[in-house]
Every structure is written in structure tokens, then in C-alpha cells.
Amino acid sequence: MRISVKGRYALAAVTVIAHMAQSRENVTVSSISDELGISKIYLEQVFSQLKREGLLLSVKGPRGGYQLARSPSKITAWEVLTALESSLTEKTENTVGDNVPEIEMALQSLVFEPLNEAIHARLSEITMQEILDYSDKQKTQQAFMLNL
């Protein structure tokens, strides 16, 4: 499985917004762009799709920016990725089709369908809160290592 740059950026950006949600601040595209080293223009495209899918809210005005539409514990990695990765929800195309239907059925039933179900199940279990917590834990451990 390959996740596109847009999908990976979306997960990273939503993690930053989740972190800022703790302080109830609106998060600007510029601040996320600076923090993550990602193009502002590219992030705006990502945010547009996340907003369209109901994962982000935008606030206009001088103190505007973005917020999560729900708590980080209620947003899954699956939701974020499928907002940008249509390939995750597409059915696997036929491999040999009508030429050898028994092989096609075996491949679909034993390989492709279980793989798609496993990907969906795993990504649906991972919340943005878990990603945020893990990230915060790594940051704390790195700071501790630097202080030694």
C-alpha cells in the first residue's frame, strides 16, 4: 500500500491542529506550513478537502484559522486518509477476469478483500488522539535524551 504525499501531509497537519486544539487556538495554514516544512499552497489544497469532508472547520478573520470539527479522539486515521486517498476505498480491479474466473475468485476472496478489510480495520482503530499522544511522548523522550 502506498499513501500519497497529500495523505501523509494531511495526517501530519491534523496532528498539529489536534495539538493546538488543547489550547483552543485557531491554527493558520502558515503556522503549520512553517512547523512542518510543507508548502502553504499545497496545504491549502489538503485543508480544502479535509474541510469538505467535515473534518476541519475554518474561522475567518484576523484570529482565524482552522480547528478540528470533532475531538481528536473522534477522528480516525481512516477518515483523514480517505478524505484524500480515493484509492483506499476502491475495489481491487480484476486480475485475470473472465479468462480464468476461478483464479480471479481465489485472488479476490483470499488476498484482495481480506487485505482491504485489514487496512480499513486498522486505520479505523487509530485515532488522531493516539497519534498526538505518541508524538508528544516521542518529543518528551527526545528532550530528555538531549538533556542527558
N, C-alpha and C positions, 0 to 999 in steps of 0.2 A: 504494500500500500504506500502510496506517495501522497503526502499532503502538500498542497501548493504553498507558495510564499504568502499569498493572501491569507490562507488558513492559519499558517504559523504566526503571521503578524497579528491576526485577529485574536488568537489565544493570548499572545503576549500583551497586547493593548488592553484587552478586557481584564487581564490580571492587574495591570497598573490602575485601571479605573476602579477595580474592586478594592485595591489597597487604599486609594483615595476616598472611597465611599465610607470608610471608617471615620473619616473626619468630616463627612457630609459636604465636601467641596466639589464643585463642578470641575471637570478636568478638560483642559483645552487640547486640541489636536497638536498644537505647537509644543506643549509641555511633554506630551507622550512622544512626539517625534524626537525631541531633544534627548529624553531619557533613554529611549530605545535605539536611537540612531537610525530611524526609519524615515523615509521621505514623507513630508507633510501631505503632499498631493496624493500619494499612494494611500496613506492612512485615511484621508478624507473619503476615498472610494470605499475602503473597508468599512468605515463608520456608517456610510450611507446604506450599505447592505445590512449591517447589524441593526440599524435603526428601522429599516424597512421590515425586518423580521421580528421587531418588537423586543430586541434585547437591550437597546440603548434608548435613552431619552435625550433630547437636546434642549438646552436652555439658551435663549437668545439674550443679548445684552452685554454690557461691559464685564459682568461677572459670570458670563455664560460659559457654556462648555457642554460636556456630556456626563451623564450619570447612568448607572445600570437601571434597567427597567424593573428588575427584581433583585432580591438579595443574592449575593454570590453563592449562597448555599442552595439556591433555587435555579441556578443556571448551570447547565451541563456542558462539558466539552463537546458532546454530540451536537447540541443546539448551536454553539458558536461555529463549529466546523461546517455543519450542513447549511448554515446561512451563506457560506461562501463556496463550499465544495459540493456541487451537484453530483459529482461522480460517486460520492458516498451513498447516495440514495438510489442510484440507477441499478437496474437489474443487470447482471452479467450477461453479455451477449452470448449467443450460441457459438460453440466452437466448431463443431462438425455438422450441425443442423440435421437436415433430413437424410444426409448420406449414410450416417450410422447412428440412428436415433437411440440405440441402447447405450452407446458410449456417451452421447450427449446427456442422457438422463443420469447416468452414473456421475459424470463430472458435475452437473448442476446439483444433484442431490447430496453427493458425498464431499465435494470440495467447495464449490462457489457459494451455495446457500448457507452452509454452516459457517463459512468464513465471514460472509456478510453479517450474519446474525451475531457472531462473536465480536466483530468490530462494533456493531451497534450497541450490544450489551455492555461492553467495556467502556466505551466513550460515554454512554448514558449514566454510568456509575460515578464518573469523575465530575465533581462539581468545581466551579471556579473557586469556591472557598477552599477546597482541598489544594488546588494549585497555588493559591495565595498563601496558605499555611505552610506548605512545603517550601515555597520560595522564601518566606520570612525566616523559616528555620535554617535554610542554607545561608542566608545573609548573616544571621546571628553566629552561626558556626564559623563563617569566614572572618567575621570581625574578631571573634575570639582567637582564631589562629593567627591573625595579624598582630594581636596584642601580646602574643607569647614572644 
